[in-house]
Amino acid sequence: MPPLGVLGALQFLTRIPIRLRAAPDLAASVPWFPVVGAAIGAVVGGVMVGLGQLVPTTVAASVAVMVGVMITGAFHEDGLADTADAMGGWTPERRREILKDSRHGSYGVAAMVGSILVRVLCVASLGPAAAFGGLVAAHALGRGAAVAVMGVAPPVPTEGLGADYARVLSTRRAAIGAGAAIALGAVAVGWWVLPLTLAAGVGALVVALIANRAFGGVSGDILGAVEQVAECLVLVVVSGLALRHSIWWAR
């Protein structure tokens, strides 16, 4: 039977119906986030490669990306949208109020659509091997970036599941999760993982710095924004690398 931590991560990050006899330990589940992310990326990549043999690449990329959204229940996209909406507030207190509102405004919708559009266009530009490897790496590194931010950034001074995770997660476990993301990315794309990790790290740092200034820390929604920004940036870099290099296992 898989460890309780990975089952907890699956339960938290996806819509897969998993029943556990006991509530999973929050801190024990977090290091498994990149593993679950890599698995989601493999499913999305498999859909892209398989469907790409039957329909135009843009159609295949659109369906593949939406399969990923369905698996997660738009979990991270929702966090990105909430964070974008909240940036319209004038004070940290007002922004935190907006962050709690489940309704999406124009900023949130624009951010969500932009994220999906960037991913579809990037994936559509790739060949089968680069698409599969790039999606595995992007999903793993996106979750790894969120775990890293969770381990070092202060939580917002309010209650929330993301803030709870940040409070109980040790730096060591955050480092394990981030290291797992890089290792999984290396298996998927070889040396490409170096610039991809840099892209994910820069994206995570920028979002975390903005969040700390705008909200006073990070929350679950902000961690979703971190994941989305990192995932998009990784795929942008993959699309550039694929123009000049072949992925290591497809040569």
C-alpha positions as CSV (number, residue, x, y, z in Angstrom):
1,M,0.0,0.0,0.0
2,P,1.4,3.5,-0.8
3,P,2.6,5.6,2.1
4,L,-0.1,7.7,3.8
5,G,1.7,10.8,2.8
6,V,1.3,10.3,-0.9
7,L,-2.3,9.3,-0.5
8,G,-2.9,12.5,1.5
9,A,-1.2,14.5,-1.3
10,L,-3.4,12.8,-3.9
11,Q,-6.5,13.5,-1.9
12,F,-5.5,17.1,-1.4
13,L,-4.3,18.0,-4.9
14,T,-6.7,16.0,-7.1
15,R,-10.3,15.1,-7.5
16,I,-9.5,11.4,-7.3
17,P,-11.8,9.9,-4.7
18,I,-9.5,8.6,-1.9
19,R,-10.9,7.5,1.4
20,L,-8.4,7.3,4.3
21,R,-9.1,5.8,7.7
22,A,-7.3,8.6,9.4
23,A,-6.6,12.2,8.4
24,P,-3.2,12.4,6.8
25,D,-0.4,14.3,8.5
26,L,-0.2,17.7,6.8
27,A,3.5,18.0,7.0
28,A,4.1,14.4,5.8
29,S,1.9,15.0,2.7
30,V,3.6,18.1,1.4
31,P,6.9,16.5,0.3
32,W,4.9,14.2,-1.9
33,F,3.3,17.1,-3.8
34,P,5.9,17.1,-6.7
35,V,5.4,13.3,-7.1
36,V,1.7,13.8,-7.5
37,G,2.5,16.6,-9.9
38,A,4.8,14.5,-12.0
39,A,2.0,11.8,-12.2
40,I,-0.5,14.4,-13.3
41,G,2.0,15.7,-15.9
42,A,2.5,12.1,-17.2
43,V,-1.2,11.7,-17.7
44,V,-1.5,15.1,-19.4
45,G,1.6,14.3,-21.5
46,G,0.2,10.8,-22.4
47,V,-3.1,12.4,-23.6
48,M,-1.1,14.9,-25.7
49,V,1.1,12.3,-27.3
50,G,-1.8,9.9,-28.0
51,L,-4.3,12.4,-29.2
52,G,-1.6,14.2,-31.2
53,Q,-1.6,11.2,-33.6
54,L,-5.2,11.7,-34.4
55,V,-6.0,15.4,-34.4
56,P,-4.1,18.7,-35.0
57,T,-1.6,19.5,-32.3
58,T,-3.4,22.6,-31.1
59,V,-6.5,20.5,-30.5
60,A,-4.6,17.8,-28.8
61,A,-2.8,20.4,-26.6
62,S,-6.1,22.0,-25.6
63,V,-7.7,18.7,-24.6
64,A,-4.5,17.6,-22.7
65,V,-4.3,20.8,-20.7
66,M,-8.0,20.6,-19.8
67,V,-7.6,17.0,-18.7
68,G,-5.0,18.3,-16.2
69,V,-7.5,21.0,-15.1
70,M,-10.2,18.3,-14.6
71,I,-7.9,16.0,-12.6
72,T,-7.1,18.8,-10.1
73,G,-10.5,20.4,-10.2
74,A,-8.9,23.7,-11.3
75,F,-7.4,23.8,-7.8
76,H,-4.3,25.8,-8.7
77,E,-6.1,27.9,-11.3
78,D,-8.7,29.0,-8.7
79,G,-5.9,30.1,-6.4
80,L,-4.3,32.1,-9.3
81,A,-7.7,33.8,-10.0
82,D,-8.3,34.6,-6.4
83,T,-4.9,36.1,-6.0
84,A,-5.2,38.2,-9.1
85,D,-8.6,39.5,-8.0
86,A,-7.2,40.3,-4.5
87,M,-4.4,42.4,-6.0
88,G,-7.1,45.0,-6.8
89,G,-7.5,45.9,-3.1
90,W,-6.0,49.0,-1.8
91,T,-4.8,47.7,1.6
92,P,-3.5,44.3,2.9
93,E,-6.6,43.9,5.0
94,R,-8.9,44.5,2.0
95,R,-6.8,42.2,-0.2
96,R,-7.1,39.4,2.3
97,E,-10.9,40.0,2.4
98,I,-11.1,39.7,-1.4
99,L,-8.8,36.6,-1.2
100,K,-11.5,34.8,0.8
101,D,-14.2,35.6,-1.7
102,S,-15.0,32.6,-3.8
103,R,-16.4,34.7,-6.7
104,H,-14.1,35.7,-9.5
105,G,-13.8,39.1,-11.0
106,S,-12.3,40.4,-14.3
107,Y,-8.7,40.2,-13.0
108,G,-9.2,36.6,-11.9
109,V,-10.8,35.4,-15.1
110,A,-8.1,37.1,-17.2
111,A,-5.4,35.4,-15.1
112,M,-7.0,32.0,-15.4
113,V,-7.6,32.3,-19.1
114,G,-4.0,33.6,-19.7
115,S,-2.5,30.7,-17.8
116,I,-4.5,28.1,-19.8
117,L,-3.7,29.9,-23.1
118,V,0.1,30.0,-22.4
119,R,0.1,26.3,-21.5
120,V,-1.9,25.3,-24.6
121,L,0.3,27.3,-26.9
122,C,3.5,26.0,-25.4
123,V,2.5,22.4,-25.5
124,A,1.2,22.7,-29.0
125,S,4.6,24.0,-30.1
126,L,6.4,20.8,-28.9
127,G,7.0,17.4,-30.5
128,P,5.7,14.3,-28.7
129,A,8.9,13.6,-26.7
130,A,9.4,17.2,-25.6
131,A,5.7,17.6,-24.8
132,F,5.6,14.5,-22.6
133,G,8.9,15.3,-20.7
134,G,8.2,19.0,-20.5
135,L,4.7,18.4,-19.0
136,V,6.1,16.0,-16.4
137,A,8.8,18.5,-15.4
138,A,6.4,21.5,-15.4
139,H,3.9,19.8,-13.2
140,A,6.6,18.5,-10.8
141,L,8.5,21.8,-10.6
142,G,5.3,23.8,-10.3
143,R,4.4,21.9,-7.1
144,G,8.0,21.9,-6.0
145,A,8.0,25.7,-6.2
146,A,4.9,25.9,-4.1
147,V,6.4,23.6,-1.5
148,A,9.6,25.7,-1.4
149,V,7.6,28.9,-0.8
150,M,5.5,27.1,1.8
151,G,8.7,26.2,3.7
152,V,10.3,29.7,3.8
153,A,7.6,32.3,3.4
154,P,5.5,33.5,6.4
155,P,1.8,32.5,6.3
156,V,-0.8,35.3,6.1
157,P,-2.1,36.4,9.5
158,T,-5.4,34.7,9.0
159,E,-6.8,31.2,9.1
160,G,-6.8,28.9,6.1
161,L,-5.6,25.5,4.9
162,G,-2.6,26.9,3.0
163,A,-1.5,28.9,6.0
164,D,-1.9,25.9,8.2
165,Y,0.4,23.9,5.9
166,A,2.9,26.7,6.0
167,R,2.9,26.7,9.8
168,V,3.5,23.0,10.3
169,L,5.9,22.4,7.4
170,S,9.6,22.2,8.5
171,T,12.4,23.6,6.3
172,R,13.8,20.1,6.0
173,R,10.6,18.7,4.6
174,A,10.2,21.6,2.2
175,A,13.7,21.0,1.0
176,I,12.9,17.3,0.5
177,G,9.9,18.2,-1.6
178,A,11.8,20.8,-3.7
179,G,14.6,18.3,-4.2
180,A,12.2,15.6,-5.3
181,A,10.7,18.0,-7.9
182,I,14.2,18.7,-9.3
183,A,15.1,15.0,-9.4
184,L,11.8,14.1,-11.2
185,G,12.4,16.9,-13.6
186,A,15.9,15.6,-14.3
187,V,14.5,12.2,-15.1
188,A,12.0,13.7,-17.5
189,V,14.1,16.2,-19.4
190,G,17.8,15.6,-18.5
191,W,20.0,18.7,-18.3
192,W,17.1,20.9,-19.3
193,V,16.1,20.7,-15.7
194,L,18.7,23.3,-14.8
195,P,17.1,26.3,-16.8
196,L,13.7,24.9,-15.9
197,T,14.4,25.0,-12.2
198,L,15.8,28.5,-12.6
199,A,12.6,29.6,-14.3
200,A,10.4,28.0,-11.7
201,G,12.5,29.5,-8.9
202,V,12.3,33.0,-10.4
203,G,8.6,32.8,-10.8
204,A,8.1,31.5,-7.3
205,L,10.3,34.2,-5.8
206,V,8.5,37.0,-7.6
207,V,5.1,35.8,-6.6
208,A,6.3,35.3,-3.0
209,L,7.8,38.7,-2.7
210,I,4.7,40.4,-4.2
211,A,2.5,38.4,-1.8
212,N,4.5,39.2,1.2
213,R,4.2,42.9,0.4
214,A,0.6,42.8,-0.7
215,F,-0.9,40.4,1.8
216,G,1.7,40.0,4.6
217,G,2.5,36.4,3.8
218,V,1.3,33.4,1.8
219,S,-2.0,31.5,1.8
220,G,-3.3,28.5,-0.1
221,D,-4.6,30.7,-2.9
222,I,-1.2,32.4,-3.2
223,L,0.5,29.0,-3.3
224,G,-1.8,28.1,-6.2
225,A,-0.6,31.2,-8.0
226,V,3.0,30.2,-7.3
227,E,2.3,26.8,-8.9
228,Q,0.6,28.3,-12.0
229,V,3.3,30.9,-12.6
230,A,6.1,28.4,-12.2
231,E,4.4,25.8,-14.4
232,C,3.8,28.3,-17.2
233,L,7.4,29.6,-17.1
234,V,8.7,26.1,-17.2
235,L,6.7,25.3,-20.3
236,V,7.8,28.6,-21.9
237,V,11.4,27.7,-21.4
238,V,10.8,24.1,-22.7
239,S,9.3,25.5,-25.9
240,G,12.4,27.6,-26.4
241,L,14.8,24.8,-25.6
242,A,13.0,22.4,-28.0
243,L,13.7,24.7,-30.9
244,R,17.4,23.9,-30.7
245,H,17.8,20.7,-28.6
246,S,16.4,17.3,-28.5
247,I,15.2,15.8,-25.2
248,W,17.8,13.3,-23.9
249,W,15.8,10.1,-24.2
250,A,14.5,10.9,-27.7
251,R,17.8,11.2,-29.5
